Amino acid sequence: MMSLVGHAVGAAVATLTPLPALYGMLVVPAVAGNLDIRELEVLSLLRGDTAALIVFASMGVFIARAGIDVELLLLQSSSGMVLALGFLPLFAETAFVTVAASQALDISWRWAFLLGSLTAPMSPLVVMWTALNLRRKELGSGGSVCSLLLVVSALDSAAAFCIFGVALKCAMDAESWASIAMAVFQLPSGILIGAVIGFMSIYVPNEYNVHATFYRVEMLLAVNVCSVIAFHYFLGMPAVGYLSAFTTACVASNGWKTLSMDANKNTLRTMMSLSWLIMQPLAMSIVGPHIYVSRLGGWRQLRFIGVLLCGVAVRMVVSVLCCVKSKRRWAERLFICIACVPKGTVQLLTCSWTLLRGFPDDDAGGDAGGQAMAQMVLDCCVYALLVTGPLGTLLSSSLAPRLLRKSGEEEAPSENHQGNHPDMSF
């Protein structure tokens, strides 16, 4: 019931405002979770392992939907810039937030590092929504801006999970070189596994099968959901799961296009979108109860807002530096930097379960100090969502028509003018 009501509110928000529907879907469960009503004690079940499985399955569905819209051919000449945007701004913001939080919030560097690893990464849900919205409106150099944002968001999220794994070990006083090596190992492993599965998916099912499109949708959804759940929930390697799922969808989709098997590409997107339409309200109904209004307003959380905004400024500066050698128009470079501002959703979706599991409460034999610090970190993630999410989305939605050109309005650049060239060399 809460999921259905949240879906209705989300649809209203998406219709009446430039914000994505997921923000509206957060309102109903957030309000319900803050009401002191005995009948709503069932909301405590939304913070357990079953809820985590639903969230991971939802992320697998959304990654499949986003991955099929990536045009790898448009990014061949800009691979250096894509890698730079995927990693350097994240590393710079994580380092800045770690140092600033340890001083401004008066916490140890271990917890400051954990806080930085959770609040520095962009929100893939919001950034990918922005990219898909550009695709729908046909803005951004024939879809290359959409593809760039999708890939950068996937790399940023995968690297963020690697950093979070190391930071969590440090916060639990269990850091080791093995955890760092495992974090580095996850990135190439995820890409390799996804590439292999994606290549196999190009030829299975057979292109002459009358139900090929339906089978492709079911196959991608099943593979992505199983990959995310298996690697994140059971094996503790979330970066491998998310990156392999995204790579699988990218490779399979581009393979179908290369072999001229994408006649039903719009049907494929529609079926994927319907799957996400079902899973998104379920995921948001689980995230909402983690937003406790009564815990917001502490002196540490209020100081964190200043640290957060400074960290966003650092990210944008580094992002601009990553685009210096690009041949894109400066308007498009500016939009790419602005689109990466929103944060917080994935941290509340997945890391809340991981943190509260790693630092159980007193009844479960946990350390009271560790539990309190873990909850403070999650409250800061709520601030990151509430501050940067709507702000970044409003900026990108309002500036997209002004900074980006429609695909049909692209002018052929002259030989002496490279400012409007659609290429993006690094």
C-alpha positions as a Markdown table, in Angstrom:
| # | Residue | x | y | z |
|---|---|---|---|---|
| 1 | Met | 0.0 | 0.0 | 0.0 |
| 2 | Met | 2.8 | 2.4 | 0.9 |
| 3 | Ser | 4.5 | 1.6 | -2.4 |
| 4 | Leu | 1.4 | 2.4 | -4.4 |
| 5 | Val | 0.8 | 5.7 | -2.5 |
| 6 | Gly | 4.5 | 6.6 | -3.0 |
| 7 | His | 4.2 | 5.8 | -6.7 |
| 8 | Ala | 1.2 | 8.3 | -7.0 |
| 9 | Val | 3.1 | 11.0 | -5.1 |
| 10 | Gly | 6.2 | 10.4 | -7.2 |
| 11 | Ala | 4.1 | 10.7 | -10.4 |
| 12 | Ala | 2.7 | 14.0 | -9.1 |
| 13 | Val | 6.2 | 15.3 | -8.3 |
| 14 | Ala | 7.5 | 14.3 | -11.7 |
| 15 | Thr | 4.6 | 16.0 | -13.4 |
| 16 | Leu | 4.5 | 19.2 | -11.5 |
| 17 | Thr | 8.2 | 19.8 | -10.9 |
| 18 | Pro | 11.5 | 19.1 | -12.8 |
| 19 | Leu | 12.5 | 16.6 | -10.1 |
| 20 | Pro | 12.5 | 12.9 | -10.7 |
| 21 | Ala | 9.7 | 10.8 | -9.3 |
| 22 | Leu | 12.0 | 9.0 | -6.8 |
| 23 | Tyr | 12.0 | 12.1 | -4.6 |
| 24 | Gly | 8.3 | 12.0 | -4.4 |
| 25 | Met | 8.3 | 8.3 | -3.6 |
| 26 | Leu | 10.6 | 9.0 | -0.6 |
| 27 | Val | 8.0 | 11.3 | 1.0 |
| 28 | Val | 5.4 | 8.8 | 2.0 |
| 29 | Pro | 7.6 | 6.2 | 3.7 |
| 30 | Ala | 9.7 | 9.0 | 5.3 |
| 31 | Val | 6.6 | 10.5 | 6.8 |
| 32 | Ala | 5.2 | 7.1 | 7.9 |
| 33 | Gly | 8.6 | 6.2 | 9.4 |
| 34 | Asn | 8.6 | 9.3 | 11.6 |
| 35 | Leu | 5.0 | 8.8 | 12.9 |
| 36 | Asp | 4.9 | 7.3 | 16.4 |
| 37 | Ile | 2.0 | 4.8 | 15.6 |
| 38 | Arg | 2.0 | 1.3 | 16.9 |
| 39 | Glu | 0.5 | -0.1 | 13.7 |
| 40 | Leu | 3.5 | 1.2 | 11.8 |
| 41 | Glu | 6.0 | -0.9 | 13.7 |
| 42 | Val | 6.0 | -3.2 | 10.6 |
| 43 | Leu | 8.4 | -0.5 | 9.2 |
| 44 | Ser | 11.2 | -2.0 | 11.3 |
| 45 | Leu | 11.0 | -5.0 | 8.9 |
| 46 | Leu | 12.1 | -2.6 | 6.1 |
| 47 | Arg | 15.6 | -2.5 | 7.6 |
| 48 | Gly | 16.4 | -6.2 | 7.5 |
| 49 | Asp | 18.0 | -8.6 | 5.1 |
| 50 | Thr | 14.8 | -9.1 | 3.1 |
| 51 | Ala | 14.6 | -5.4 | 2.5 |
| 52 | Ala | 18.2 | -5.3 | 1.4 |
| 53 | Leu | 17.5 | -8.0 | -1.2 |
| 54 | Ile | 14.6 | -6.0 | -2.6 |
| 55 | Val | 16.9 | -2.9 | -2.9 |
| 56 | Phe | 19.7 | -4.9 | -4.6 |
| 57 | Ala | 17.2 | -6.4 | -7.0 |
| 58 | Ser | 15.9 | -2.9 | -7.8 |
| 59 | Met | 19.4 | -1.6 | -8.5 |
| 60 | Gly | 20.0 | -4.5 | -10.8 |
| 61 | Val | 16.9 | -3.6 | -12.8 |
| 62 | Phe | 17.8 | 0.0 | -13.0 |
| 63 | Ile | 21.4 | -0.7 | -14.1 |
| 64 | Ala | 20.0 | -2.9 | -16.9 |
| 65 | Arg | 17.8 | 0.0 | -18.0 |
| 66 | Ala | 20.6 | 2.5 | -18.0 |
| 67 | Gly | 23.2 | 0.2 | -19.6 |
| 68 | Ile | 21.2 | -0.4 | -22.8 |
| 69 | Asp | 21.3 | 3.4 | -23.6 |
| 70 | Val | 25.1 | 3.6 | -23.7 |
| 71 | Glu | 26.6 | 4.2 | -27.2 |
| 72 | Leu | 30.2 | 2.9 | -26.8 |
| 73 | Leu | 31.2 | 4.1 | -30.3 |
| 74 | Leu | 30.5 | 7.7 | -29.3 |
| 75 | Leu | 33.0 | 7.4 | -26.4 |
| 76 | Gln | 35.9 | 5.7 | -28.2 |
| 77 | Ser | 37.8 | 9.0 | -28.8 |
| 78 | Ser | 37.2 | 10.2 | -25.2 |
| 79 | Ser | 38.1 | 7.2 | -23.2 |
| 80 | Gly | 40.7 | 9.2 | -21.3 |
| 81 | Met | 38.3 | 11.8 | -20.2 |
| 82 | Val | 35.7 | 9.3 | -19.2 |
| 83 | Leu | 38.2 | 7.5 | -17.0 |
| 84 | Ala | 39.3 | 10.8 | -15.5 |
| 85 | Leu | 35.7 | 11.9 | -14.7 |
| 86 | Gly | 34.9 | 8.5 | -13.3 |
| 87 | Phe | 37.7 | 8.4 | -10.8 |
| 88 | Leu | 39.6 | 11.7 | -10.2 |
| 89 | Pro | 36.7 | 13.9 | -8.9 |
| 90 | Leu | 35.7 | 11.1 | -6.5 |
| 91 | Phe | 39.2 | 10.6 | -5.1 |
| 92 | Ala | 39.6 | 14.4 | -4.7 |
| 93 | Glu | 36.3 | 14.9 | -2.9 |
| 94 | Thr | 36.8 | 11.9 | -0.7 |
| 95 | Ala | 40.2 | 13.2 | 0.4 |
| 96 | Phe | 38.9 | 16.7 | 1.0 |
| 97 | Val | 35.9 | 15.5 | 3.0 |
| 98 | Thr | 38.0 | 13.2 | 5.1 |
| 99 | Val | 40.4 | 16.0 | 6.1 |
| 100 | Ala | 37.7 | 18.6 | 6.6 |
| 101 | Ala | 35.4 | 16.3 | 8.5 |
| 102 | Ser | 38.1 | 15.2 | 10.9 |
| 103 | Gln | 38.7 | 18.8 | 11.8 |
| 104 | Ala | 35.3 | 20.4 | 11.6 |
| 105 | Leu | 33.3 | 17.5 | 13.2 |
| 106 | Asp | 35.9 | 16.5 | 15.7 |
| 107 | Ile | 35.9 | 12.8 | 14.8 |
| 108 | Ser | 38.7 | 10.4 | 14.2 |
| 109 | Trp | 40.2 | 10.1 | 10.8 |
| 110 | Arg | 38.8 | 6.5 | 10.5 |
| 111 | Trp | 35.3 | 7.8 | 10.8 |
| 112 | Ala | 36.0 | 10.8 | 8.7 |
| 113 | Phe | 37.3 | 8.5 | 5.9 |
| 114 | Leu | 34.1 | 6.4 | 6.2 |
| 115 | Leu | 32.0 | 9.6 | 6.0 |
| 116 | Gly | 34.0 | 10.8 | 3.0 |
| 117 | Ser | 33.6 | 7.5 | 1.2 |
| 118 | Leu | 29.8 | 7.6 | 1.6 |
| 119 | Thr | 29.1 | 11.3 | 0.8 |
| 120 | Ala | 31.7 | 11.9 | -2.0 |
| 121 | Pro | 30.2 | 9.7 | -4.7 |
| 122 | Met | 27.5 | 11.0 | -7.0 |
| 123 | Ser | 24.0 | 9.4 | -6.9 |
| 124 | Pro | 23.8 | 7.0 | -9.9 |
| 125 | Leu | 20.0 | 7.0 | -9.7 |
| 126 | Val | 19.7 | 10.7 | -10.1 |
| 127 | Val | 22.6 | 11.1 | -12.6 |
| 128 | Met | 21.4 | 8.2 | -14.7 |
| 129 | Trp | 17.8 | 9.7 | -14.6 |
| 130 | Thr | 19.3 | 13.0 | -15.9 |
| 131 | Ala | 21.1 | 11.1 | -18.7 |
| 132 | Leu | 18.1 | 9.2 | -19.8 |
| 133 | Asn | 16.0 | 12.4 | -19.7 |
| 134 | Leu | 18.6 | 13.9 | -22.1 |
| 135 | Arg | 18.1 | 10.9 | -24.4 |
| 136 | Arg | 14.4 | 11.3 | -24.3 |
| 137 | Lys | 14.6 | 15.0 | -25.2 |
| 138 | Glu | 17.3 | 14.4 | -27.8 |
| 139 | Leu | 19.8 | 16.8 | -26.1 |
| 140 | Gly | 23.5 | 16.6 | -26.1 |
| 141 | Ser | 25.5 | 15.9 | -29.4 |
| 142 | Gly | 23.5 | 13.0 | -30.7 |
| 143 | Gly | 23.4 | 11.1 | -27.4 |
| 144 | Ser | 27.1 | 11.3 | -26.5 |
| 145 | Val | 26.5 | 13.3 | -23.4 |
| 146 | Cys | 23.9 | 10.8 | -22.2 |
| 147 | Ser | 26.4 | 7.9 | -22.8 |
| 148 | Leu | 29.2 | 9.8 | -21.1 |
| 149 | Leu | 27.1 | 10.5 | -18.0 |
| 150 | Leu | 25.9 | 6.9 | -17.8 |
| 151 | Val | 29.5 | 5.4 | -18.0 |
| 152 | Val | 31.0 | 8.1 | -15.6 |
| 153 | Ser | 28.2 | 7.4 | -13.1 |
| 154 | Ala | 28.8 | 3.6 | -13.2 |
| 155 | Leu | 32.6 | 4.0 | -12.8 |
| 156 | Asp | 32.1 | 6.5 | -10.0 |
| 157 | Ser | 29.7 | 4.2 | -8.1 |
| 158 | Ala | 31.9 | 1.1 | -8.5 |
| 159 | Ala | 35.0 | 3.0 | -7.3 |
| 160 | Ala | 33.0 | 4.4 | -4.4 |
| 161 | Phe | 32.0 | 0.9 | -3.3 |
| 162 | Cys | 35.7 | -0.1 | -3.4 |
| 163 | Ile | 36.7 | 2.9 | -1.2 |
| 164 | Phe | 33.8 | 2.3 | 1.1 |
| 165 | Gly | 34.9 | -1.3 | 1.6 |
| 166 | Val | 38.4 | -0.1 | 2.7 |
| 167 | Ala | 36.9 | 2.7 | 4.9 |
| 168 | Leu | 34.6 | 0.2 | 6.6 |
| 169 | Lys | 37.5 | -2.0 | 7.5 |
| 170 | Cys | 39.3 | 1.0 | 8.9 |
| 171 | Ala | 36.4 | 2.1 | 11.0 |
| 172 | Met | 36.1 | -1.4 | 12.4 |
| 173 | Asp | 39.8 | -1.5 | 13.3 |
| 174 | Ala | 40.3 | -4.3 | 10.9 |
| 175 | Glu | 42.2 | -2.7 | 8.0 |
| 176 | Ser | 44.7 | -4.7 | 6.1 |
| 177 | Trp | 46.6 | -4.6 | 2.9 |
| 178 | Ala | 44.4 | -7.5 | 1.8 |
| 179 | Ser | 41.3 | -5.3 | 1.9 |
| 180 | Ile | 43.0 | -2.6 | -0.2 |
| 181 | Ala | 44.2 | -5.2 | -2.7 |
| 182 | Met | 40.6 | -6.7 | -2.9 |
| 183 | Ala | 39.2 | -3.2 | -3.5 |
| 184 | Val | 41.6 | -2.6 | -6.4 |
| 185 | Phe | 40.8 | -6.1 | -7.8 |
| 186 | Gln | 37.1 | -5.5 | -7.9 |
| 187 | Leu | 37.2 | -2.9 | -10.7 |
| 188 | Pro | 38.9 | -4.9 | -13.5 |
| 189 | Ser | 37.0 | -8.1 | -12.3 |
| 190 | Gly | 33.7 | -6.4 | -12.7 |
| 191 | Ile | 34.5 | -5.2 | -16.2 |
| 192 | Leu | 35.9 | -8.5 | -17.3 |
| 193 | Ile | 32.9 | -10.6 | -16.0 |
| 194 | Gly | 30.4 | -8.2 | -17.5 |
| 195 | Ala | 32.2 | -8.1 | -20.9 |
| 196 | Val | 32.2 | -12.0 | -21.1 |
| 197 | Ile | 28.5 | -12.3 | -20.1 |
| 198 | Gly | 27.6 | -9.4 | -22.4 |
| 199 | Phe | 29.4 | -11.0 | -25.4 |
| 200 | Met | 27.6 | -14.3 | -24.8 |
| 201 | Ser | 24.3 | -12.4 | -24.5 |
| 202 | Ile | 24.7 | -11.0 | -28.1 |
| 203 | Tyr | 24.1 | -14.4 | -29.6 |
| 204 | Val | 21.8 | -15.9 | -27.1 |
| 205 | Pro | 18.9 | -15.9 | -27.9 |
| 206 | Asn | 19.2 | -16.4 | -31.6 |
| 207 | Glu | 18.4 | -13.2 | -33.6 |
| 208 | Tyr | 15.8 | -15.1 | -35.7 |
| 209 | Asn | 13.7 | -16.1 | -32.7 |
| 210 | Val | 10.3 | -14.5 | -32.9 |
| 211 | His | 10.4 | -13.8 | -29.2 |
| 212 | Ala | 14.0 | -12.6 | -29.1 |
| 213 | Thr | 13.2 | -9.2 | -27.6 |
| 214 | Phe | 11.3 | -10.7 | -24.7 |
| 215 | Tyr | 14.0 | -13.2 | -24.1 |
| 216 | Arg | 16.7 | -10.5 | -24.1 |
| 217 | Val | 14.8 | -8.4 | -21.5 |
| 218 | Glu | 14.3 | -11.4 | -19.3 |
| 219 | Met | 17.9 | -12.5 | -19.7 |
| 220 | Leu | 19.4 | -9.1 | -18.9 |
| 221 | Leu | 17.1 | -8.5 | -15.9 |
| 222 | Ala | 17.9 | -12.0 | -14.5 |
| 223 | Val | 21.6 | -11.7 | -15.0 |
| 224 | Asn | 21.8 | -8.2 | -13.5 |
| 225 | Val | 19.7 | -8.9 | -10.5 |
| 226 | Cys | 21.6 | -12.2 | -9.7 |
| 227 | Ser | 24.9 | -10.4 | -10.2 |
| 228 | Val | 24.2 | -7.6 | -7.9 |
| 229 | Ile | 22.6 | -9.8 | -5.2 |
| 230 | Ala | 25.3 | -12.5 | -5.4 |
| 231 | Phe | 28.3 | -10.2 | -5.3 |
| 232 | His | 26.9 | -7.6 | -2.9 |
| 233 | Tyr | 24.8 | -9.6 | -0.5 |
| 234 | Phe | 26.6 | -13.0 | -0.4 |
| 235 | Leu | 30.3 | -12.3 | -1.4 |
| 236 | Gly | 30.7 | -8.8 | -0.1 |
| 237 | Met | 32.1 | -7.4 | -3.4 |
| 238 | Pro | 29.5 | -4.8 | -4.4 |
| 239 | Ala | 31.7 | -3.1 | -7.0 |
| 240 | Val | 32.0 | -6.3 | -9.0 |
| 241 | Gly | 28.3 | -6.8 | -9.0 |
| 242 | Tyr | 27.3 | -3.3 | -10.1 |
| 243 | Leu | 30.1 | -2.9 | -12.6 |
| 244 | Ser | 29.6 | -6.3 | -14.2 |
| 245 | Ala | 25.8 | -5.7 | -14.4 |
| 246 | Phe | 26.3 | -2.4 | -16.2 |
| 247 | Thr | 29.0 | -3.7 | -18.5 |
| 248 | Thr | 26.8 | -6.7 | -19.4 |
| 249 | Ala | 24.0 | -4.4 | -20.5 |
| 250 | Cys | 26.4 | -2.1 | -22.4 |
| 251 | Val | 28.2 | -4.8 | -24.3 |
| 252 | Ala | 25.0 | -6.8 | -25.1 |
| 253 | Ser | 23.1 | -3.7 | -26.3 |
| 254 | Asn | 25.9 | -2.4 | -28.5 |
| 255 | Gly | 26.5 | -5.9 | -29.9 |
| 256 | Trp | 22.9 | -6.1 | -31.0 |
| 257 | Lys | 23.2 | -2.7 | -32.7 |
| 258 | Thr | 26.5 | -3.7 | -34.4 |
| 259 | Leu | 24.9 | -6.9 | -35.8 |
| 260 | Ser | 21.7 | -5.0 | -36.9 |
| 261 | Met | 19.7 | -6.8 | -34.3 |
| 262 | Asp | 18.3 | -3.7 | -32.7 |
| 263 | Ala | 15.1 | -3.3 | -34.8 |
| 264 | Asn | 13.1 | -3.6 | -31.5 |
| 265 | Lys | 15.4 | -1.3 | -29.5 |
| 266 | Asn | 12.5 | 0.9 | -28.4 |
| 267 | Thr | 10.5 | -2.2 | -27.4 |
| 268 | Leu | 13.5 | -3.3 | -25.3 |
| 269 | Arg | 13.7 | 0.1 | -23.6 |
| 270 | Thr | 10.0 | 0.1 | -22.9 |
| 271 | Met | 10.0 | -3.3 | -21.3 |
| 272 | Met | 13.0 | -2.3 | -19.2 |
| 273 | Ser | 11.3 | 0.9 | -18.1 |
| 274 | Leu | 8.2 | -1.0 | -17.1 |
| 275 | Ser | 10.3 | -3.3 | -14.9 |
| 276 | Trp | 11.9 | -0.3 | -13.2 |
| 277 | Leu | 8.5 | 1.3 | -12.8 |
| 278 | Ile | 7.5 | -1.6 | -10.6 |
| 279 | Met | 10.7 | -1.9 | -8.6 |
| 280 | Gln | 11.4 | 1.8 | -8.0 |
| 281 | Pro | 8.5 | 2.4 | -5.6 |
| 282 | Leu | 9.4 | -0.7 | -3.7 |
| 283 | Ala | 13.0 | 0.5 | -3.3 |
| 284 | Met | 12.0 | 4.0 | -2.2 |
| 285 | Ser | 9.5 | 2.6 | 0.3 |
| 286 | Ile | 12.5 | 0.9 | 2.0 |
| 287 | Val | 14.8 | 3.9 | 1.9 |
| 288 | Gly | 12.3 | 6.4 | 3.3 |
| 289 | Pro | 12.0 | 5.0 | 6.8 |
| 290 | His | 15.8 | 5.6 | 7.2 |
| 291 | Ile | 15.2 | 9.4 | 7.2 |
| 292 | Tyr | 14.6 | 10.3 | 10.8 |
| 293 | Val | 13.6 | 13.9 | 11.2 |
| 294 | Ser | 14.1 | 13.8 | 15.0 |
| 295 | Arg | 17.8 | 13.0 | 14.6 |
| 296 | Leu | 18.5 | 15.8 | 12.1 |
| 297 | Gly | 19.8 | 19.1 | 13.4 |
| 298 | Gly | 22.8 | 18.0 | 15.6 |
| 299 | Trp | 25.8 | 20.3 | 15.6 |
| 300 | Arg | 27.9 | 17.7 | 13.7 |
| 301 | Gln | 25.3 | 17.3 | 11.0 |
| 302 | Leu | 24.9 | 21.1 | 10.6 |
| 303 | Arg | 28.6 | 21.6 | 10.3 |
| 304 | Phe | 28.7 | 18.8 | 7.8 |
| 305 | Ile | 26.6 | 20.8 | 5.4 |
| 306 | Gly | 29.4 | 23.3 | 5.1 |
| 307 | Val | 31.9 | 20.5 | 4.6 |
| 308 | Leu | 29.6 | 18.9 | 2.0 |
| 309 | Leu | 29.2 | 22.1 | -0.1 |
| 310 | Cys | 32.9 | 22.7 | -0.1 |
| 311 | Gly | 33.4 | 19.1 | -1.2 |
| 312 | Val | 31.0 | 19.6 | -4.1 |
| 313 | Ala | 33.0 | 22.7 | -5.1 |
| 314 | Val | 36.2 | 20.6 | -5.1 |
| 315 | Arg | 34.5 | 18.0 | -7.2 |
| 316 | Met | 33.4 | 20.6 | -9.8 |
| 317 | Val | 36.8 | 22.1 | -10.0 |
| 318 | Val | 38.5 | 18.7 | -10.6 |
| 319 | Ser | 35.8 | 17.8 | -13.1 |
| 320 | Val | 36.4 | 21.0 | -15.1 |
| 321 | Leu | 40.2 | 20.2 | -15.1 |
| 322 | Cys | 39.4 | 16.7 | -16.4 |
| 323 | Cys | 37.6 | 18.4 | -19.4 |
| 324 | Val | 40.3 | 20.9 | -20.2 |
| 325 | Lys | 41.6 | 19.0 | -23.2 |
| 326 | Ser | 38.2 | 18.1 | -24.5 |
| 327 | Lys | 37.0 | 19.4 | -27.8 |
| 328 | Arg | 33.5 | 19.8 | -26.6 |
| 329 | Arg | 31.9 | 23.2 | -26.2 |
| 330 | Trp | 32.4 | 24.7 | -22.8 |
| 331 | Ala | 28.6 | 24.8 | -22.3 |
| 332 | Glu | 28.5 | 21.0 | -22.5 |
| 333 | Arg | 31.5 | 20.6 | -20.2 |
| 334 | Leu | 29.8 | 22.8 | -17.6 |
| 335 | Phe | 26.6 | 20.8 | -17.8 |
| 336 | Ile | 28.6 | 17.5 | -17.3 |
| 337 | Cys | 30.1 | 18.9 | -14.1 |
| 338 | Ile | 26.7 | 20.2 | -12.8 |
| 339 | Ala | 24.9 | 16.9 | -13.6 |
| 340 | Cys | 27.3 | 15.1 | -11.2 |
| 341 | Val | 26.3 | 17.1 | -8.1 |
| 342 | Pro | 23.4 | 15.0 | -6.7 |
| 343 | Lys | 24.4 | 12.5 | -4.0 |
| 344 | Gly | 23.0 | 10.3 | -1.3 |
| 345 | Thr | 20.4 | 7.9 | -2.7 |
| 346 | Val | 22.6 | 4.8 | -3.2 |
| 347 | Gln | 24.3 | 5.4 | 0.2 |
| 348 | Leu | 20.8 | 5.2 | 1.9 |
| 349 | Leu | 19.8 | 2.3 | -0.4 |
| 350 | Thr | 22.7 | 0.0 | 0.3 |
| 351 | Cys | 25.2 | 1.3 | 2.8 |
| 352 | Ser | 22.7 | 1.7 | 5.6 |
| 353 | Trp | 22.2 | -2.0 | 5.6 |
| 354 | Thr | 26.0 | -2.6 | 5.6 |
| 355 | Leu | 26.7 | -0.1 | 8.3 |
| 356 | Leu | 24.0 | -1.2 | 10.7 |
| 357 | Arg | 25.0 | -4.8 | 10.1 |
| 358 | Gly | 28.7 | -4.0 | 10.8 |
| 359 | Phe | 27.9 | -2.0 | 13.9 |
| 360 | Pro | 25.0 | -3.8 | 15.7 |
| 361 | Asp | 23.1 | -2.2 | 18.6 |
| 362 | Asp | 23.6 | -3.0 | 22.2 |
| 363 | Asp | 20.9 | -5.7 | 22.2 |
| 364 | Ala | 22.9 | -7.6 | 19.5 |
| 365 | Gly | 26.1 | -7.3 | 21.5 |
| 366 | Gly | 27.4 | -4.3 | 19.5 |
| 367 | Asp | 29.5 | -1.4 | 20.7 |
| 368 | Ala | 27.4 | 1.6 | 21.7 |
| 369 | Gly | 30.0 | 4.1 | 20.5 |
| 370 | Gly | 30.4 | 2.5 | 17.1 |
| 371 | Gln | 26.6 | 2.3 | 16.6 |
| 372 | Ala | 26.2 | 6.0 | 17.5 |
| 373 | Met | 29.0 | 7.0 | 15.1 |
| 374 | Ala | 27.5 | 4.8 | 12.3 |
| 375 | Gln | 24.1 | 6.4 | 12.8 |
| 376 | Met | 25.7 | 9.9 | 12.7 |
| 377 | Val | 27.3 | 8.9 | 9.4 |
| 378 | Leu | 24.0 | 7.8 | 8.0 |
| 379 | Asp | 22.4 | 11.0 | 9.2 |
| 380 | Cys | 25.0 | 13.0 | 7.2 |
| 381 | Cys | 24.1 | 10.9 | 4.2 |
| 382 | Val | 20.5 | 12.0 | 4.7 |
| 383 | Tyr | 21.7 | 15.6 | 4.6 |
| 384 | Ala | 23.7 | 14.9 | 1.4 |
| 385 | Leu | 20.5 | 13.6 | -0.2 |
| 386 | Leu | 18.3 | 16.5 | 1.0 |
| 387 | Val | 20.8 | 19.2 | 0.1 |
| 388 | Thr | 22.5 | 18.1 | -3.1 |
| 389 | Gly | 19.8 | 15.9 | -4.6 |
| 390 | Pro | 17.1 | 18.5 | -5.4 |
| 391 | Leu | 19.7 | 21.3 | -5.9 |
| 392 | Gly | 21.7 | 19.3 | -8.5 |
| 393 | Thr | 18.6 | 18.0 | -10.3 |
| 394 | Leu | 17.0 | 21.5 | -10.5 |
| 395 | Leu | 20.2 | 23.0 | -11.9 |
| 396 | Ser | 20.7 | 20.2 | -14.5 |
| 397 | Ser | 17.0 | 20.2 | -15.6 |
| 398 | Ser | 16.8 | 24.0 | -16.0 |
| 399 | Leu | 20.2 | 24.4 | -17.7 |
| 400 | Ala | 20.1 | 21.4 | -20.0 |
| 401 | Pro | 18.0 | 23.2 | -22.7 |
| 402 | Arg | 20.3 | 26.2 | -22.5 |
| 403 | Leu | 23.6 | 24.5 | -22.5 |
| 404 | Leu | 22.9 | 21.5 | -24.8 |
| 405 | Arg | 21.8 | 21.4 | -28.4 |
| 406 | Lys | 19.2 | 19.1 | -29.8 |
| 407 | Ser | 20.5 | 16.3 | -32.0 |
| 408 | Gly | 18.9 | 17.7 | -35.1 |
| 409 | Glu | 20.3 | 21.2 | -34.4 |
| 410 | Glu | 24.0 | 20.1 | -34.5 |
| 411 | Glu | 25.8 | 22.2 | -37.0 |
| 412 | Ala | 28.6 | 20.7 | -39.1 |
| 413 | Pro | 31.8 | 22.4 | -37.8 |
| 414 | Ser | 34.1 | 24.1 | -40.1 |
| 415 | Glu | 37.7 | 23.0 | -40.5 |
| 416 | Asn | 39.0 | 26.1 | -38.6 |
| 417 | His | 36.4 | 25.9 | -35.8 |
| 418 | Gln | 36.6 | 23.1 | -33.3 |
| 419 | Gly | 34.5 | 24.6 | -30.5 |
| 420 | Asn | 31.3 | 22.8 | -31.6 |
| 421 | His | 33.0 | 19.5 | -32.6 |
| 422 | Pro | 31.1 | 16.5 | -31.2 |
| 423 | Asp | 34.3 | 14.6 | -30.4 |
| 424 | Met | 35.7 | 14.5 | -26.9 |
| 425 | Ser | 39.4 | 13.7 | -27.0 |
| 426 | Phe | 41.3 | 13.8 | -23.8 |
